[in-house]
Amino acid sequence: MEIKIYGTGCPKCTKLYELAELAVQDLGVDAEISKVSDIMEIMNAGIMSTPALTVNGELKFSGSLPSRDEIKAVIK
């Protein structure tokens, strides 16, 4: 599973990365989590609002900070 966090490094983007890591640990799934902070990469991915989270290339959250439980729900 590939999880990407899109954001330029703001506090919400950093928190989203932390929450995604915790959600993966809670579920015990095998996932690679990466950060995308380059603005051109973010734009090329079609992300209009950060922070954003994708799972296997599918946009799950954009422009808001989901809870740990919300992240777990989309990872399952």
N, C-alpha and C positions, 0 to 999 in steps of 0.2 A: 504494500500500500504506500502511496506517495502523498504526503500532505505538504502543501506549500502555504506559507504565510507571506502575504504581500503587504509591504508597508515601508515607509522611509525611515523608520527607527523611532517613531514617536512612542510615548509611554503605553498607549493602547496597543500598538503593534507588538511591543515587547511583551506585554501581558498576554496577548493572544498566543504568542509562541509558547510561553510558560504554561498556559492552560491546555494547549494542544499536547504538550509533552506529558502533563499530568493525566490527561484523558487517555492517552495511549498506554501509559503505565497502569492506570486503573483497569483497563480492558484486557491488558496482556496481549495486545496485537502486535504483529511485526509491521512496523511502519517506519518510513524514512521521512523525517520532518526537515524541511529546509526553509530558509528565509530568502525572500526576493526583495531587495531594497533599491535596485536600480530602476529609476523612474521610467526609462524607456522599456524595460522588460515588463514593468507593471502595465504600462499603456498597451504594449503589444499583446498582453494577455487579455485585454479588454476590461481591465479593472478600472472602474471610474471613481471608486471611493474606497479608502483604506481605513482601518485594517480589513484585509480580506483573507479568506481561507478557502483553499480548494482541496478536494480529495480525489485523487486519480484524475486530475484535470477538470473536474466538475466544480464550479463555483458553488459554495455552500453558504458563505456569509460574506457580506460586503458592507462597509460603512458603519458597522456597530461591533461591540464587543460581546460575543455570546458567552453564556455561562459554561462552566465545565461540563455540566450535564447536557447542555445543548450540543456541545462538541462531541461528546460521547455518543449521542443519538445519531449523528450523521456518520460517525466512524463505524458503527456496528454493521 
